[in-house]
Amino acid sequence: MDGDCIMKNNYELFNETEEDLEEEIKEINKLLEFACKKENVKNAEFNIIFVDSNTIHEMNKTYRGIDRVTDVISFALEDNKTIELEVRLLGDIYICVERAREQAKEYGHSFLRELAFLSIHGLLHLLGYDHMEKEEEEIMFRRQEEILDEYGIKRGE
């Protein structure tokens, strides 16, 4: 048996909407594999859950105290760095499909590109990146674009 099997990442994508996202989910799975390699993520578990605007609105209100729809929310489980586990439990990423469609039109690129962007944005949050300060924002947003560009999902596509 190959030693890499022990260090394999386990992530799942769940579609909790009425929309058919089968093709997008296949592509995002490949993108996540690529991004995990780029970020040197090994033996980690996380989920991406695609939801509707009502669901994410309620989550945003309940957990963040913000009474509006948002595009993506990440719930990181690995905030406590003192806990050493064999498997890294990164957390969950919730993406609003309706908001992603709106933003794709607004920014002039494909729905897939917007879902990919939000997936990478959420994953980087789970890995500890943030954008609360200007310097952190520049680092995180640059990394998002590098991953998407190197994978082949460019702006305006």
PyMOL commands that set and color helices and strands:
alter all, ss='L'
color gray80, all
select helices_A, chain A and resi 3-7+22-38+53-64+97-107+111-126+134-151
alter helices_A, ss='H'
color red, helices_A
select strands_A, chain A and resi 10-15+44-51+72-76+88-96
alter strands_A, ss='S'
color yellow, strands_A
deselect
rebuild
show_as cartoon
